[in-house]
Amino acid sequence: VTVYVKVFTNSPFLICMDSARSQEVIDPKYLWTGPDGKHLEGRRYVNLTETGKLMVLGFKESMSGAYTCTLSHKVIETTTQEEREMFEEYTFMVYAYREADHAYRVFARFTTRECELAANDLFFEELKKILNNIISDLTCHIIESSCKCHSVKIPKQGLLHELFVTFQVNPFAPGWEEVCDQVPYDCEDATNMRVQEARDRIGEFFSKQMYTLKRKFHTLPTIHYVDNSFSAIHIDSCRPGFGKNDITHKNCPSCCVVCDPGTYSPNNGVTCQTCTRPQDKKYGARSC
């Protein structure tokens, strides 16, 4: 059985039994061992019940691995009353996971008089300042921005020149760690809410452009927004030591799951890379 546990939370109860044994078991005894092969009874980070249920507390990536329970019980023959001891073994593969960190790739277009216009670059720099100001209180910022000018042939309008603007809305502006320090456990949920709010604010800014142009300007400015050209694409990233694999972890395809032993993730990508010479047997490696 494969189980996914969000980091810093408690695992669900792992039950040392199957449906065939769920009705009646005589003199059951339960022995749980962790990924290191050692017995779990008496460990501070586990909750073991007398009925063989196991909960792992405050789950960390290093706790990932195989949790095995051996159930011993007696079987009494109905006719002879002879007793036999039986053993059943149950293994749970338990993986730590994090929610993916969200960012957004934004696209928008602006009409300009010509591609060689000196004001194009000035406009782009000013646009980035305005957008950063709109989202700065969310500790989000604009990164990986670009502005390219293209000639566009539009039916019934002839040849136009347009600025194709793209940038990424990123939730890790300076100061984001301090904001996370105020959040219990992990910060992905709060970070993802902030960057979604930032995306919404930027979307609202662009949606107001045509409204403002139509009502406040008798003559359109040289550079102005192309109506309905705003779009935003969702981008995921994982923290170091975690990655996505919708084949291996098809029951948790959107999760950033801890990297298996022999693999690693050194950055905020979404892939656990294979070590050329796997030596480290731990989960969640950031280097080999």
Helices and strands as residue ranges (DSSP letters): E 2-6, E 14-15, G 19-21, E 26-33, E 46-48, E 53-56, G 61-63, E 65-76, E 83-98, E 101-112, H 119-135, G 136-138, E 141-154, E 158-170, H 176-181, H 188-216, E 224-225, E 231-237, E 242-243, E 256-258, E 263-264, E 273-274
